[in-house]
């Protein structure tokens, strides 16, 4: 009985030792597997984090580059426009381009002088007629002449000349107004013919530069013996530049010329209408005095 108990004890111990050994191996294997999974997850997370950091860095570099490019382009464009104009003007040739520039400067000088003169010559004819009528009714012709002397503009000057001849009759007043009105119209139109001359001259000079540039291009072809873009480009470029600048000058002056002509027509119409009203006023005043 004691031997059997001993054998059972030994067998149990062996069985328990085997079970512990297997269990320990399983636990170790599971631990290793868990460590491998954790290591893989950590590596994947690190890779994702590195990729995100790299992408953020690339986006930041792209943004900085775009901002630097925008900051660099803005002043260059503002600066390059003036440089391009100067360069194209020089490339067009100093001869014809200089003459075209002189036409522009002289034309603009006359335009500015005419605009200032016409604006100063503009008169409120309705107010002037009201003041003259009031002066005629209260103080007679001398008071009306005083009103004309105190008023600037060609309309007041015409009225003054008409009132000066009022004692000779209405017919003489009308003739005086017509004669002096022609003088004032000539003063209003003074210098306008020069503007029209520069308007015609500027594109003609540009076309002449075009012809000379084409002649230079054909001379270059004859010397080179070859019709290549490099040989023809210089002459054609000069031709086109002179034409463009001549047309630009003509367009600018034409706009101001039309404005000045319209302003002169407006003043002349006011002069004519106001003169008729003045004659009617003198006739009415003459009848009243009688």
Secondary structure in CASP SS format (residue, H / E / C, confidence):
PFRMAT SS
TARGET T0000
AUTHOR 0000-0000-0000
METHOD secondary structure of the structure
MODEL  1
X C 1.00
X H 1.00
X H 1.00
X H 1.00
X H 1.00
X H 1.00
X H 1.00
X H 1.00
X H 1.00
X H 1.00
X H 1.00
X H 1.00
X H 1.00
X H 1.00
X H 1.00
X H 1.00
X H 1.00
X H 1.00
X H 1.00
X H 1.00
X H 1.00
X H 1.00
X H 1.00
X H 1.00
X H 1.00
X H 1.00
X H 1.00
X H 1.00
X H 1.00
X H 1.00
X H 1.00
X H 1.00
X H 1.00
X H 1.00
X H 1.00
X H 1.00
X H 1.00
X H 1.00
X H 1.00
X H 1.00
X H 1.00
X H 1.00
X H 1.00
X H 1.00
X H 1.00
X H 1.00
X H 1.00
X H 1.00
X H 1.00
X H 1.00
X H 1.00
X H 1.00
X H 1.00
X H 1.00
X H 1.00
X H 1.00
X H 1.00
X H 1.00
X H 1.00
X H 1.00
X H 1.00
X H 1.00
X H 1.00
X H 1.00
X H 1.00
X H 1.00
X H 1.00
X H 1.00
X H 1.00
X H 1.00
X H 1.00
X H 1.00
X H 1.00
X H 1.00
X H 1.00
X H 1.00
X H 1.00
X H 1.00
X H 1.00
X H 1.00
X H 1.00
X H 1.00
X H 1.00
X H 1.00
X H 1.00
X H 1.00
X H 1.00
X H 1.00
X H 1.00
X H 1.00
X H 1.00
X C 1.00
X C 1.00
X H 1.00
X H 1.00
X H 1.00
X H 1.00
X H 1.00
X H 1.00
X H 1.00
X H 1.00
X H 1.00
X H 1.00
X H 1.00
X H 1.00
X H 1.00
X H 1.00
X H 1.00
X H 1.00
X H 1.00
X H 1.00
X H 1.00
X H 1.00
X H 1.00
X H 1.00
X H 1.00
X H 1.00
X H 1.00
X H 1.00
X H 1.00
X H 1.00
X C 1.00
X C 1.00
X C 1.00
X H 1.00
X H 1.00
X H 1.00
X H 1.00
X H 1.00
X H 1.00
X H 1.00
X H 1.00
X H 1.00
X H 1.00
X H 1.00
X H 1.00
X H 1.00
X H 1.00
X H 1.00
X C 1.00
X H 1.00
X H 1.00
X H 1.00
X H 1.00
X H 1.00
X H 1.00
X H 1.00
X H 1.00
X H 1.00
X C 1.00
X C 1.00
X C 1.00
X C 1.00
X H 1.00
X H 1.00
X H 1.00
X H 1.00
X H 1.00
X H 1.00
X H 1.00
X H 1.00
X H 1.00
X H 1.00
X H 1.00
X C 1.00
X H 1.00
X H 1.00
X H 1.00
X C 1.00
X H 1.00
X H 1.00
X H 1.00
X H 1.00
X H 1.00
X H 1.00
X H 1.00
X H 1.00
X H 1.00
X H 1.00
X H 1.00
X H 1.00
X H 1.00
X H 1.00
X H 1.00
X H 1.00
X H 1.00
X H 1.00
X H 1.00
X C 1.00
X C 1.00
X C 1.00
X H 1.00
X H 1.00
X H 1.00
X H 1.00
X H 1.00
X H 1.00
X H 1.00
X H 1.00
X H 1.00
X H 1.00
X H 1.00
X H 1.00
X H 1.00
X H 1.00
X H 1.00
X H 1.00
X H 1.00
X H 1.00
X H 1.00
X H 1.00
X H 1.00
X H 1.00
X H 1.00
X H 1.00
X H 1.00
X H 1.00
X H 1.00
X H 1.00
X H 1.00
X H 1.00
X H 1.00
X H 1.00
X H 1.00
X C 1.00
X C 1.00
X C 1.00
X C 1.00
X H 1.00
X H 1.00
X H 1.00
X H 1.00
X H 1.00
X H 1.00
X H 1.00
X H 1.00
X H 1.00
X H 1.00
X H 1.00
X H 1.00
X H 1.00
X H 1.00
X H 1.00
X H 1.00
X H 1.00
X H 1.00
X H 1.00
X H 1.00
X H 1.00
X H 1.00
X H 1.00
X H 1.00
X H 1.00
X H 1.00
X H 1.00
X H 1.00
X H 1.00
X H 1.00
X H 1.00
X H 1.00
X H 1.00
X H 1.00
X H 1.00
X H 1.00
X H 1.00
X H 1.00
X H 1.00
X H 1.00
X H 1.00
X H 1.00
X H 1.00
X H 1.00
X H 1.00
X H 1.00
X H 1.00
X H 1.00
X H 1.00
X H 1.00
X H 1.00
X H 1.00
X H 1.00
X H 1.00
X H 1.00
X H 1.00
X H 1.00
X H 1.00
X H 1.00
X H 1.00
X H 1.00
X C 1.00
END
